[in-house]
Amino acid sequence: MRGFPKYTDIATKYDVNNLRDIFPKETKQFLECLKGDRFIWEDKGDIPSIEDGIVDDTHKVVEVLIQPTCEGEEPTKELHQLELIEDKNARVFRMGYTLNEIDSIIEELSSLS
């Protein structure tokens, strides 16, 4: 192996375990990315106006273009409320990790630096 593999090439816990001793800094960065990428924006539906929506770190209001169902009609725009949620199908969970395991490995790799 020449250098740290692309993130997309790391698919299992075993891959991470093999990289820990050889590339501790890069493995730690990969795990931090993996942990951070577990969130997605979920559409909670349309809202009547921007004043009715919530805008903060975990909520946002976006404009959605609705395509017409019949020919000749113009597309319309709606405001939708989005919420940042943890994706149960995120890569970190598909690899078989729990958040506690990830935190433990990151902490261990931090002490090596």
Biopython code that builds the backbone (N, CA, C, O; Angstrom):
import numpy as np
from Bio.PDB.StructureBuilder import StructureBuilder

atoms = [
    (1, "MET", "N", (0.844, -1.177, 0.000)),
    (1, "MET", "CA", (0.000, 0.000, 0.000)),
    (1, "MET", "C", (0.888, 1.237, 0.000)),
    (1, "MET", "O", (1.873, 1.312, 0.734)),
    (2, "ARG", "N", (0.528, 2.188, -0.821)),
    (2, "ARG", "CA", (1.258, 3.453, -0.882)),
    (2, "ARG", "C", (0.363, 4.559, -0.365)),
    (2, "ARG", "O", (-0.567, 4.978, -1.054)),
    (3, "GLY", "N", (0.625, 5.027, 0.816)),
    (3, "GLY", "CA", (-0.154, 6.101, 1.382)),
    (3, "GLY", "C", (-1.529, 5.662, 1.864)),
    (3, "GLY", "O", (-1.938, 4.512, 1.706)),
    (4, "PHE", "N", (-2.213, 6.612, 2.450)),
    (4, "PHE", "CA", (-3.540, 6.355, 3.002)),
    (4, "PHE", "C", (-4.536, 6.203, 1.851)),
    (4, "PHE", "O", (-4.509, 7.001, 0.914)),
    (5, "PRO", "N", (-5.416, 5.192, 1.901)),
    (5, "PRO", "CA", (-6.361, 4.979, 0.798)),
    (5, "PRO", "C", (-7.424, 6.075, 0.733)),
    (5, "PRO", "O", (-7.622, 6.834, 1.681)),
    (6, "LYS", "N", (-8.098, 6.134, -0.414)),
    (6, "LYS", "CA", (-9.221, 7.063, -0.549)),
    (6, "LYS", "C", (-10.301, 6.662, 0.445)),
    (6, "LYS", "O", (-10.462, 5.483, 0.761)),
    (7, "TYR", "N", (-11.037, 7.651, 0.935)),
    (7, "TYR", "CA", (-12.090, 7.378, 1.917)),
    (7, "TYR", "C", (-13.106, 6.372, 1.399)),
    (7, "TYR", "O", (-13.647, 5.579, 2.169)),
    (8, "THR", "N", (-13.363, 6.402, 0.110)),
    (8, "THR", "CA", (-14.355, 5.486, -0.455)),
    (8, "THR", "C", (-13.855, 4.046, -0.504)),
    (8, "THR", "O", (-14.649, 3.117, -0.651)),
    (9, "ASP", "N", (-12.540, 3.855, -0.380)),
    (9, "ASP", "CA", (-11.973, 2.502, -0.393)),
    (9, "ASP", "C", (-11.981, 1.843, 0.984)),
    (9, "ASP", "O", (-11.712, 0.646, 1.093)),
    (10, "ILE", "N", (-12.283, 2.599, 2.027)),
    (10, "ILE", "CA", (-12.333, 2.056, 3.389)),
    (10, "ILE", "C", (-13.784, 1.653, 3.653)),
    (10, "ILE", "O", (-14.664, 2.507, 3.767)),
    (11, "ALA", "N", (-14.021, 0.342, 3.749)),
    (11, "ALA", "CA", (-15.406, -0.134, 3.775)),
    (11, "ALA", "C", (-15.795, -0.865, 5.052)),
    (11, "ALA", "O", (-16.985, -1.024, 5.320)),
    (12, "THR", "N", (-14.827, -1.314, 5.848)),
    (12, "THR", "CA", (-15.160, -2.134, 7.009)),
    (12, "THR", "C", (-14.348, -1.727, 8.226)),
    (12, "THR", "O", (-13.384, -0.967, 8.127)),
    (13, "LYS", "N", (-14.757, -2.246, 9.375)),
    (13, "LYS", "CA", (-13.998, -2.037, 10.606)),
    (13, "LYS", "C", (-12.585, -2.611, 10.471)),
    (13, "LYS", "O", (-11.621, -2.069, 11.012)),
    (14, "TYR", "N", (-12.490, -3.705, 9.744)),
    (14, "TYR", "CA", (-11.189, -4.355, 9.571)),
    (14, "TYR", "C", (-10.233, -3.459, 8.799)),
    (14, "TYR", "O", (-9.038, -3.425, 9.094)),
    (15, "ASP", "N", (-10.748, -2.737, 7.816)),
    (15, "ASP", "CA", (-9.915, -1.782, 7.081)),
    (15, "ASP", "C", (-9.378, -0.717, 8.031)),
    (15, "ASP", "O", (-8.199, -0.369, 7.983)),
    (16, "VAL", "N", (-10.243, -0.208, 8.885)),
    (16, "VAL", "CA", (-9.839, 0.824, 9.845)),
    (16, "VAL", "C", (-8.797, 0.259, 10.804)),
    (16, "VAL", "O", (-7.794, 0.917, 11.080)),
    (17, "ASN", "N", (-9.019, -0.947, 11.314)),
    (17, "ASN", "CA", (-8.059, -1.557, 12.238)),
    (17, "ASN", "C", (-6.696, -1.753, 11.588)),
    (17, "ASN", "O", (-5.671, -1.595, 12.250)),
    (18, "ASN", "N", (-6.668, -2.093, 10.309)),
    (18, "ASN", "CA", (-5.408, -2.266, 9.608)),
    (18, "ASN", "C", (-4.680, -0.946, 9.404)),
    (18, "ASN", "O", (-3.452, -0.921, 9.330)),
    (19, "LEU", "N", (-5.424, 0.147, 9.314)),
    (19, "LEU", "CA", (-4.817, 1.460, 9.070)),
    (19, "LEU", "C", (-4.386, 2.173, 10.347)),
    (19, "LEU", "O", (-3.538, 3.064, 10.296)),
    (20, "ARG", "N", (-4.949, 1.800, 11.478)),
    (20, "ARG", "CA", (-4.704, 2.508, 12.740)),
    (20, "ARG", "C", (-3.227, 2.622, 13.094)),
    (20, "ARG", "O", (-2.756, 3.700, 13.455)),
    (21, "ASP", "N", (-2.506, 1.533, 12.994)),
    (21, "ASP", "CA", (-1.103, 1.535, 13.400)),
    (21, "ASP", "C", (-0.196, 2.195, 12.363)),
    (21, "ASP", "O", (0.810, 2.811, 12.716)),
    (22, "ILE", "N", (-0.549, 2.068, 11.099)),
    (22, "ILE", "CA", (0.289, 2.595, 10.026)),
    (22, "ILE", "C", (0.063, 4.096, 9.821)),
    (22, "ILE", "O", (1.013, 4.857, 9.640)),
    (23, "PHE", "N", (-1.201, 4.509, 9.851)),
    (23, "PHE", "CA", (-1.580, 5.895, 9.589)),
    (23, "PHE", "C", (-2.491, 6.421, 10.700)),
    (23, "PHE", "O", (-3.670, 6.662, 10.442)),
    (24, "PRO", "N", (-1.992, 6.606, 11.920)),
    (24, "PRO", "CA", (-2.882, 7.014, 13.017)),
    (24, "PRO", "C", (-3.545, 8.377, 12.800)),
    (24, "PRO", "O", (-4.734, 8.533, 13.080)),
    (25, "LYS", "N", (-2.796, 9.358, 12.309)),
    (25, "LYS", "CA", (-3.348, 10.709, 12.114)),
    (25, "LYS", "C", (-4.454, 10.691, 11.050)),
    (25, "LYS", "O", (-5.525, 11.262, 11.256)),
    (26, "GLU", "N", (-4.195, 10.042, 9.926)),
    (26, "GLU", "CA", (-5.162, 9.993, 8.834)),
    (26, "GLU", "C", (-6.389, 9.169, 9.213)),
    (26, "GLU", "O", (-7.510, 9.494, 8.824)),
    (27, "THR", "N", (-6.165, 8.091, 9.981)),
    (27, "THR", "CA", (-7.285, 7.261, 10.435)),
    (27, "THR", "C", (-8.191, 8.056, 11.362)),
    (27, "THR", "O", (-9.416, 7.961, 11.284)),
    (28, "LYS", "N", (-7.574, 8.844, 12.244)),
    (28, "LYS", "CA", (-8.357, 9.701, 13.150)),
    (28, "LYS", "C", (-9.192, 10.698, 12.345)),
    (28, "LYS", "O", (-10.370, 10.899, 12.641)),
    (29, "GLN", "N", (-8.592, 11.318, 11.338)),
    (29, "GLN", "CA", (-9.323, 12.272, 10.499)),
    (29, "GLN", "C", (-10.471, 11.589, 9.757)),
    (29, "GLN", "O", (-11.563, 12.146, 9.640)),
    (30, "PHE", "N", (-10.216, 10.389, 9.261)),
    (30, "PHE", "CA", (-11.260, 9.632, 8.573)),
    (30, "PHE", "C", (-12.432, 9.353, 9.511)),
    (30, "PHE", "O", (-13.589, 9.535, 9.134)),
    (31, "LEU", "N", (-12.133, 8.910, 10.733)),
    (31, "LEU", "CA", (-13.195, 8.586, 11.693)),
    (31, "LEU", "C", (-13.982, 9.823, 12.110)),
    (31, "LEU", "O", (-15.196, 9.754, 12.302)),
    (32, "GLU", "N", (-13.293, 10.954, 12.250)),
    (32, "GLU", "CA", (-13.991, 12.198, 12.574)),
    (32, "GLU", "C", (-14.937, 12.593, 11.442)),
    (32, "GLU", "O", (-16.055, 13.043, 11.692)),
    (33, "CYS", "N", (-14.491, 12.426, 10.207)),
    (33, "CYS", "CA", (-15.351, 12.694, 9.036)),
    (33, "CYS", "C", (-16.535, 11.743, 9.013)),
    (33, "CYS", "O", (-17.673, 12.156, 8.792)),
    (34, "LEU", "N", (-16.261, 10.478, 9.241)),
    (34, "LEU", "CA", (-17.302, 9.451, 9.234)),
    (34, "LEU", "C", (-18.374, 9.777, 10.266)),
    (34, "LEU", "O", (-19.569, 9.660, 9.995)),
    (35, "LYS", "N", (-17.934, 10.187, 11.446)),
    (35, "LYS", "CA", (-18.863, 10.531, 12.526)),
    (35, "LYS", "C", (-19.678, 11.781, 12.170)),
    (35, "LYS", "O", (-20.879, 11.840, 12.434)),
    (36, "GLY", "N", (-19.025, 12.765, 11.577)),
    (36, "GLY", "CA", (-19.700, 14.014, 11.226)),
    (36, "GLY", "C", (-20.666, 13.889, 10.062)),
    (36, "GLY", "O", (-21.608, 14.671, 9.941)),
    (37, "ASP", "N", (-20.429, 12.900, 9.204)),
    (37, "ASP", "CA", (-21.267, 12.731, 8.011)),
    (37, "ASP", "C", (-22.522, 11.911, 8.258)),
    (37, "ASP", "O", (-23.158, 11.454, 7.309)),
    (38, "ARG", "N", (-22.881, 11.723, 9.506)),
    (38, "ARG", "CA", (-24.039, 10.864, 9.797)),
    (38, "ARG", "C", (-25.361, 11.632, 9.824)),
    (38, "ARG", "O", (-26.403, 11.057, 10.140)),
    (39, "PHE", "N", (-25.327, 12.901, 9.501)),
    (39, "PHE", "CA", (-26.541, 13.726, 9.534)),
    (39, "PHE", "C", (-27.038, 14.032, 8.126)),
    (39, "PHE", "O", (-26.247, 14.190, 7.197)),
    (40, "ILE", "N", (-28.358, 14.112, 7.982)),
    (40, "ILE", "CA", (-28.982, 14.484, 6.711)),
    (40, "ILE", "C", (-30.090, 15.506, 6.983)),
    (40, "ILE", "O", (-30.604, 15.616, 8.096)),
    (41, "TRP", "N", (-30.435, 16.243, 5.937)),
    (41, "TRP", "CA", (-31.563, 17.175, 6.022)),
    (41, "TRP", "C", (-32.822, 16.433, 5.611)),
    (41, "TRP", "O", (-32.908, 15.916, 4.497)),
    (42, "GLU", "N", (-33.800, 16.379, 6.506)),
    (42, "GLU", "CA", (-35.072, 15.718, 6.229)),
    (42, "GLU", "C", (-36.145, 16.766, 5.990)),
    (42, "GLU", "O", (-36.290, 17.712, 6.764)),
    (43, "ASP", "N", (-36.893, 16.588, 4.912)),
    (43, "ASP", "CA", (-37.977, 17.507, 4.564)),
    (43, "ASP", "C", (-39.181, 17.204, 5.459)),
    (43, "ASP", "O", (-39.720, 16.098, 5.434)),
    (44, "LYS", "N", (-39.591, 18.190, 6.243)),
    (44, "LYS", "CA", (-40.731, 18.031, 7.145)),
    (44, "LYS", "C", (-42.036, 18.515, 6.534)),
    (44, "LYS", "O", (-43.082, 18.480, 7.181)),
    (45, "GLY", "N", (-41.972, 18.968, 5.287)),
    (45, "GLY", "CA", (-43.196, 19.381, 4.610)),
    (45, "GLY", "C", (-43.241, 20.868, 4.323)),
    (45, "GLY", "O", (-42.361, 21.630, 4.722)),
    (46, "ASP", "N", (-44.298, 21.259, 3.614)),
    (46, "ASP", "CA", (-44.420, 22.661, 3.224)),
    (46, "ASP", "C", (-44.955, 23.504, 4.374)),
    (46, "ASP", "O", (-45.648, 23.020, 5.268)),
    (47, "ILE", "N", (-44.607, 24.782, 4.312)),
    (47, "ILE", "CA", (-45.060, 25.748, 5.316)),
    (47, "ILE", "C", (-45.636, 26.954, 4.575)),
    (47, "ILE", "O", (-45.216, 27.247, 3.456)),
    (48, "PRO", "N", (-46.590, 27.654, 5.184)),
    (48, "PRO", "CA", (-47.251, 28.762, 4.489)),
    (48, "PRO", "C", (-46.340, 29.966, 4.230)),
    (48, "PRO", "O", (-46.447, 30.600, 3.181)),
    (49, "SER", "N", (-45.443, 30.290, 5.174)),
    (49, "SER", "CA", (-44.569, 31.448, 4.989)),
    (49, "SER", "C", (-43.276, 31.238, 5.768)),
    (49, "SER", "O", (-43.197, 30.391, 6.658)),
    (50, "ILE", "N", (-42.272, 32.022, 5.416)),
    (50, "ILE", "CA", (-40.968, 31.868, 6.081)),
    (50, "ILE", "C", (-41.066, 32.177, 7.575)),
    (50, "ILE", "O", (-40.300, 31.644, 8.378)),
    (51, "GLU", "N", (-42.021, 33.048, 7.942)),
    (51, "GLU", "CA", (-42.205, 33.382, 9.356)),
    (51, "GLU", "C", (-42.705, 32.181, 10.153)),
    (51, "GLU", "O", (-42.489, 32.107, 11.363)),
    (52, "ASP", "N", (-43.368, 31.243, 9.486)),
    (52, "ASP", "CA", (-43.868, 30.053, 10.166)),
    (52, "ASP", "C", (-42.796, 28.972, 10.317)),
    (52, "ASP", "O", (-42.999, 27.987, 11.027)),
    (53, "GLY", "N", (-41.669, 29.157, 9.658)),
    (53, "GLY", "CA", (-40.595, 28.169, 9.714)),
    (53, "GLY", "C", (-39.612, 28.469, 10.833)),
    (53, "GLY", "O", (-39.623, 29.547, 11.428)),
    (54, "ILE", "N", (-38.767, 27.492, 11.102)),
    (54, "ILE", "CA", (-37.723, 27.618, 12.116)),
    (54, "ILE", "C", (-36.390, 27.661, 11.387)),
    (54, "ILE", "O", (-36.138, 26.860, 10.486)),
    (55, "VAL", "N", (-35.537, 28.604, 11.782)),
    (55, "VAL", "CA", (-34.203, 28.698, 11.208)),
    (55, "VAL", "C", (-33.199, 28.757, 12.350)),
    (55, "VAL", "O", (-33.133, 29.745, 13.081)),
    (56, "ASP", "N", (-32.414, 27.686, 12.498)),
    (56, "ASP", "CA", (-31.332, 27.638, 13.487)),
    (56, "ASP", "C", (-30.318, 26.610, 13.004)),
    (56, "ASP", "O", (-30.310, 26.264, 11.822)),
    (57, "ASP", "N", (-29.464, 26.116, 13.895)),
    (57, "ASP", "CA", (-28.418, 25.173, 13.497)),
    (57, "ASP", "C", (-28.968, 23.860, 12.959)),
    (57, "ASP", "O", (-28.323, 23.217, 12.130)),
    (58, "THR", "N", (-30.137, 23.453, 13.412)),
    (58, "THR", "CA", (-30.688, 22.162, 13.004)),
    (58, "THR", "C", (-31.964, 22.276, 12.182)),
    (58, "THR", "O", (-32.609, 21.268, 11.893)),
    (59, "HIS", "N", (-32.329, 23.484, 11.807)),
    (59, "HIS", "CA", (-33.530, 23.711, 10.992)),
    (59, "HIS", "C", (-33.230, 24.776, 9.947)),
    (59, "HIS", "O", (-32.462, 25.708, 10.184)),
    (60, "LYS", "N", (-33.856, 24.614, 8.785)),
    (60, "LYS", "CA", (-33.773, 25.668, 7.772)),
    (60, "LYS", "C", (-35.010, 25.607, 6.891)),
    (60, "LYS", "O", (-35.697, 24.589, 6.811)),
    (61, "VAL", "N", (-35.269, 26.722, 6.239)),
    (61, "VAL", "CA", (-36.393, 26.833, 5.311)),
    (61, "VAL", "C", (-35.802, 26.979, 3.914)),
    (61, "VAL", "O", (-34.923, 27.810, 3.685)),
    (62, "VAL", "N", (-36.294, 26.164, 2.986)),
    (62, "VAL", "CA", (-35.810, 26.231, 1.608)),
    (62, "VAL", "C", (-36.987, 26.368, 0.650)),
    (62, "VAL", "O", (-38.114, 25.977, 0.955)),
    (63, "GLU", "N", (-36.692, 26.932, -0.511)),
    (63, "GLU", "CA", (-37.694, 27.071, -1.558)),
    (63, "GLU", "C", (-37.585, 25.851, -2.472)),
    (63, "GLU", "O", (-36.496, 25.527, -2.946)),
    (64, "VAL", "N", (-38.697, 25.181, -2.719)),
    (64, "VAL", "CA", (-38.726, 23.970, -3.546)),
    (64, "VAL", "C", (-39.548, 24.256, -4.789)),
    (64, "VAL", "O", (-40.645, 24.808, -4.706)),
    (65, "LEU", "N", (-39.014, 23.880, -5.938)),
    (65, "LEU", "CA", (-39.718, 24.048, -7.205)),
    (65, "LEU", "C", (-40.568, 22.806, -7.446)),
    (65, "LEU", "O", (-40.047, 21.694, -7.534)),
    (66, "ILE", "N", (-41.863, 23.000, -7.551)),
    (66, "ILE", "CA", (-42.804, 21.902, -7.774)),
    (66, "ILE", "C", (-43.150, 21.849, -9.256)),
    (66, "ILE", "O", (-43.687, 22.806, -9.813)),
    (67, "GLN", "N", (-42.835, 20.721, -9.888)),
    (67, "GLN", "CA", (-43.112, 20.567, -11.315)),
    (67, "GLN", "C", (-44.609, 20.313, -11.535)),
    (67, "GLN", "O", (-45.242, 19.612, -10.747)),
    (68, "PRO", "N", (-45.160, 20.873, -12.586)),
    (68, "PRO", "CA", (-46.597, 20.688, -12.857)),
    (68, "PRO", "C", (-46.909, 19.249, -13.277)),
    (68, "PRO", "O", (-46.065, 18.541, -13.826)),
    (69, "THR", "N", (-48.124, 18.853, -13.007)),
    (69, "THR", "CA", (-48.559, 17.507, -13.389)),
    (69, "THR", "C", (-49.156, 17.490, -14.798)),
    (69, "THR", "O", (-49.237, 16.436, -15.429)),
    (70, "CYS", "N", (-49.567, 18.644, -15.280)),
    (70, "CYS", "CA", (-50.156, 18.738, -16.626)),
    (70, "CYS", "C", (-49.287, 19.628, -17.506)),
    (70, "CYS", "O", (-48.630, 20.554, -17.030)),
    (71, "GLU", "N", (-49.300, 19.326, -18.783)),
    (71, "GLU", "CA", (-48.551, 20.163, -19.723)),
    (71, "GLU", "C", (-49.188, 21.540, -19.808)),
    (71, "GLU", "O", (-50.402, 21.698, -19.685)),
    (72, "GLY", "N", (-48.329, 22.532, -20.023)),
    (72, "GLY", "CA", (-48.822, 23.892, -20.163)),
    (72, "GLY", "C", (-48.870, 24.662, -18.845)),
    (72, "GLY", "O", (-48.920, 25.892, -18.855)),
    (73, "GLU", "N", (-48.857, 23.965, -17.725)),
    (73, "GLU", "CA", (-48.847, 24.647, -16.423)),
    (73, "GLU", "C", (-47.425, 25.071, -16.085)),
    (73, "GLU", "O", (-46.454, 24.445, -16.511)),
    (74, "GLU", "N", (-47.325, 26.124, -15.328)),
    (74, "GLU", "CA", (-46.027, 26.626, -14.891)),
    (74, "GLU", "C", (-45.627, 25.952, -13.571)),
    (74, "GLU", "O", (-46.488, 25.639, -12.749)),
    (75, "PRO", "N", (-44.329, 25.732, -13.371)),
    (75, "PRO", "CA", (-43.883, 25.217, -12.075)),
    (75, "PRO", "C", (-44.199, 26.227, -10.972)),
    (75, "PRO", "O", (-44.184, 27.435, -11.211)),
    (76, "THR", "N", (-44.478, 25.744, -9.793)),
    (76, "THR", "CA", (-44.740, 26.626, -8.650)),
    (76, "THR", "C", (-43.648, 26.431, -7.606)),
    (76, "THR", "O", (-42.914, 25.442, -7.624)),
    (77, "LYS", "N", (-43.559, 27.391, -6.705)),
    (77, "LYS", "CA", (-42.562, 27.313, -5.638)),
    (77, "LYS", "C", (-43.272, 27.211, -4.297)),
    (77, "LYS", "O", (-44.278, 27.877, -4.051)),
    (78, "GLU", "N", (-42.722, 26.362, -3.438)),
    (78, "GLU", "CA", (-43.238, 26.218, -2.075)),
    (78, "GLU", "C", (-42.078, 26.354, -1.103)),
    (78, "GLU", "O", (-40.931, 26.058, -1.439)),
    (79, "LEU", "N", (-42.390, 26.805, 0.108)),
    (79, "LEU", "CA", (-41.401, 26.817, 1.179)),
    (79, "LEU", "C", (-41.525, 25.514, 1.961)),
    (79, "LEU", "O", (-42.627, 25.097, 2.317)),
    (80, "HIS", "N", (-40.400, 24.884, 2.221)),
    (80, "HIS", "CA", (-40.386, 23.634, 2.981)),
    (80, "HIS", "C", (-39.466, 23.771, 4.188)),
    (80, "HIS", "O", (-38.418, 24.414, 4.122)),
    (81, "GLN", "N", (-39.876, 23.161, 5.278)),
    (81, "GLN", "CA", (-39.083, 23.126, 6.501)),
    (81, "GLN", "C", (-38.184, 21.888, 6.460)),
    (81, "GLN", "O", (-38.663, 20.774, 6.247)),
    (82, "LEU", "N", (-36.877, 22.090, 6.664)),
    (82, "LEU", "CA", (-35.938, 20.981, 6.744)),
    (82, "LEU", "C", (-35.382, 20.887, 8.155)),
    (82, "LEU", "O", (-35.180, 21.899, 8.826)),
    (83, "GLU", "N", (-35.138, 19.664, 8.596)),
    (83, "GLU", "CA", (-34.562, 19.430, 9.918)),
    (83, "GLU", "C", (-33.351, 18.514, 9.771)),
    (83, "GLU", "O", (-33.399, 17.514, 9.054)),
    (84, "LEU", "N", (-32.269, 18.864, 10.455)),
    (84, "LEU", "CA", (-31.053, 18.061, 10.439)),
    (84, "LEU", "C", (-31.220, 16.913, 11.428)),
    (84, "LEU", "O", (-31.360, 17.135, 12.631)),
    (85, "ILE", "N", (-31.203, 15.681, 10.911)),
    (85, "ILE", "CA", (-31.399, 14.512, 11.761)),
    (85, "ILE", "C", (-30.276, 13.506, 11.534)),
    (85, "ILE", "O", (-29.571, 13.552, 10.526)),
    (86, "GLU", "N", (-30.128, 12.602, 12.490)),
    (86, "GLU", "CA", (-29.141, 11.534, 12.354)),
    (86, "GLU", "C", (-29.712, 10.456, 11.437)),
    (86, "GLU", "O", (-30.809, 9.947, 11.665)),
    (87, "ASP", "N", (-28.962, 10.121, 10.410)),
    (87, "ASP", "CA", (-29.376, 9.107, 9.440)),
    (87, "ASP", "C", (-29.029, 7.726, 9.978)),
    (87, "ASP", "O", (-27.855, 7.406, 10.164)),
    (88, "LYS", "N", (-30.034, 6.919, 10.225)),
    (88, "LYS", "CA", (-29.815, 5.567, 10.759)),
    (88, "LYS", "C", (-29.088, 4.678, 9.756)),
    (88, "LYS", "O", (-28.537, 3.643, 10.131)),
    (89, "ASN", "N", (-29.084, 5.075, 8.478)),
    (89, "ASN", "CA", (-28.395, 4.303, 7.440)),
    (89, "ASN", "C", (-27.071, 4.936, 7.028)),
    (89, "ASN", "O", (-26.549, 4.639, 5.953)),
    (90, "ALA", "N", (-26.529, 5.801, 7.871)),
    (90, "ALA", "CA", (-25.268, 6.468, 7.561)),
    (90, "ALA", "C", (-24.139, 5.443, 7.465)),
    (90, "ALA", "O", (-24.213, 4.355, 8.035)),
    (91, "ARG", "N", (-23.121, 5.810, 6.746)),
    (91, "ARG", "CA", (-21.993, 4.901, 6.515)),
    (91, "ARG", "C", (-21.365, 4.411, 7.807)),
    (91, "ARG", "O", (-20.977, 3.246, 7.903)),
    (92, "VAL", "N", (-21.260, 5.275, 8.796)),
    (92, "VAL", "CA", (-20.655, 4.888, 10.070)),
    (92, "VAL", "C", (-21.396, 3.698, 10.684)),
    (92, "VAL", "O", (-20.768, 2.802, 11.249)),
    (93, "PHE", "N", (-22.709, 3.686, 10.577)),
    (93, "PHE", "CA", (-23.500, 2.595, 11.151)),
    (93, "PHE", "C", (-23.473, 1.356, 10.241)),
    (93, "PHE", "O", (-23.491, 0.223, 10.722)),
    (94, "ARG", "N", (-23.430, 1.585, 8.935)),
    (94, "ARG", "CA", (-23.340, 0.445, 8.009)),
    (94, "ARG", "C", (-22.017, -0.293, 8.168)),
    (94, "ARG", "O", (-21.937, -1.492, 7.905)),
    (95, "MET", "N", (-20.980, 0.420, 8.599)),
    (95, "MET", "CA", (-19.682, -0.222, 8.830)),
    (95, "MET", "C", (-19.680, -1.018, 10.126)),
    (95, "MET", "O", (-18.745, -1.775, 10.388)),
    (96, "GLY", "N", (-20.726, -0.853, 10.945)),
    (96, "GLY", "CA", (-20.837, -1.632, 12.177)),
    (96, "GLY", "C", (-20.368, -0.925, 13.425)),
    (96, "GLY", "O", (-20.216, -1.559, 14.470)),
    (97, "TYR", "N", (-20.132, 0.379, 13.345)),
    (97, "TYR", "CA", (-19.671, 1.139, 14.505)),
    (97, "TYR", "C", (-20.828, 1.717, 15.303)),
    (97, "TYR", "O", (-21.911, 1.971, 14.776)),
    (98, "THR", "N", (-20.566, 1.917, 16.590)),
    (98, "THR", "CA", (-21.425, 2.750, 17.423)),
    (98, "THR", "C", (-20.662, 4.052, 17.633)),
    (98, "THR", "O", (-19.453, 4.105, 17.407)),
    (99, "LEU", "N", (-21.348, 5.089, 18.059)),
    (99, "LEU", "CA", (-20.678, 6.364, 18.296)),
    (99, "LEU", "C", (-19.669, 6.253, 19.434)),
    (99, "LEU", "O", (-18.623, 6.901, 19.406)),
    (100, "ASN", "N", (-19.982, 5.430, 20.434)),
    (100, "ASN", "CA", (-19.035, 5.226, 21.538)),
    (100, "ASN", "C", (-17.750, 4.574, 21.050)),
    (100, "ASN", "O", (-16.661, 4.941, 21.491)),
    (101, "GLU", "N", (-17.868, 3.612, 20.143)),
    (101, "GLU", "CA", (-16.678, 2.969, 19.583)),
    (101, "GLU", "C", (-15.824, 3.974, 18.815)),
    (101, "GLU", "O", (-14.602, 4.006, 18.966)),
    (102, "ILE", "N", (-16.469, 4.784, 18.000)),
    (102, "ILE", "CA", (-15.755, 5.795, 17.224)),
    (102, "ILE", "C", (-15.040, 6.761, 18.159)),
    (102, "ILE", "O", (-13.862, 7.058, 17.961)),
    (103, "ASP", "N", (-15.751, 7.259, 19.187)),
    (103, "ASP", "CA", (-15.148, 8.193, 20.137)),
    (103, "ASP", "C", (-13.951, 7.568, 20.839)),
    (103, "ASP", "O", (-12.932, 8.228, 21.046)),
    (104, "SER", "N", (-14.072, 6.306, 21.203)),
    (104, "SER", "CA", (-12.991, 5.602, 21.881)),
    (104, "SER", "C", (-11.755, 5.483, 20.983)),
    (104, "SER", "O", (-10.635, 5.706, 21.442)),
    (105, "ILE", "N", (-11.949, 5.140, 19.734)),
    (105, "ILE", "CA", (-10.824, 5.011, 18.807)),
    (105, "ILE", "C", (-10.191, 6.374, 18.545)),
    (105, "ILE", "O", (-8.967, 6.492, 18.507)),
    (106, "ILE", "N", (-11.018, 7.405, 18.364)),
    (106, "ILE", "CA", (-10.491, 8.764, 18.146)),
    (106, "ILE", "C", (-9.669, 9.207, 19.347)),
    (106, "ILE", "O", (-8.591, 9.778, 19.187)),
    (107, "GLU", "N", (-10.173, 8.947, 20.551)),
    (107, "GLU", "CA", (-9.450, 9.309, 21.770)),
    (107, "GLU", "C", (-8.111, 8.562, 21.844)),
    (107, "GLU", "O", (-7.084, 9.147, 22.188)),
    (108, "GLU", "N", (-8.137, 7.278, 21.522)),
    (108, "GLU", "CA", (-6.905, 6.475, 21.526)),
    (108, "GLU", "C", (-5.897, 7.009, 20.515)),
    (108, "GLU", "O", (-4.711, 7.127, 20.822)),
    (109, "LEU", "N", (-6.361, 7.330, 19.317)),
    (109, "LEU", "CA", (-5.464, 7.850, 18.286)),
    (109, "LEU", "C", (-4.961, 9.252, 18.616)),
    (109, "LEU", "O", (-3.865, 9.630, 18.201)),
    (110, "SER", "N", (-5.752, 10.025, 19.359)),
    (110, "SER", "CA", (-5.324, 11.368, 19.771)),
    (110, "SER", "C", (-4.183, 11.279, 20.769)),
    (110, "SER", "O", (-3.283, 12.118, 20.762)),
    (111, "SER", "N", (-4.215, 10.274, 21.620)),
    (111, "SER", "CA", (-3.152, 10.132, 22.628)),
    (111, "SER", "C", (-1.836, 9.692, 22.003)),
    (111, "SER", "O", (-0.780, 9.860, 22.614)),
    (112, "LEU", "N", (-1.877, 9.130, 20.793)),
    (112, "LEU", "CA", (-0.651, 8.717, 20.099)),
    (112, "LEU", "C", (0.051, 9.887, 19.459)),
    (112, "LEU", "O", (1.256, 9.827, 19.214)),
    (113, "SER", "N", (-0.684, 10.963, 19.178)),
    (113, "SER", "CA", (-0.092, 12.126, 18.488)),
    (113, "SER", "C", (0.731, 12.977, 19.397)),
    (113, "SER", "O", (1.288, 13.984, 18.962)),
]
sb = StructureBuilder()
sb.init_structure("model")
sb.init_model(0)
sb.init_chain("A")
sb.init_seg("    ")
for serial, (resi, resn, name, xyz) in enumerate(atoms, 1):
    if name == "N":
        sb.init_residue(resn, " ", resi, " ")
    sb.init_atom(name, np.array(xyz, "f"), 0.0, 1.0, " ", f" {name:<3s}", serial, name[0])
structure = sb.get_structure()
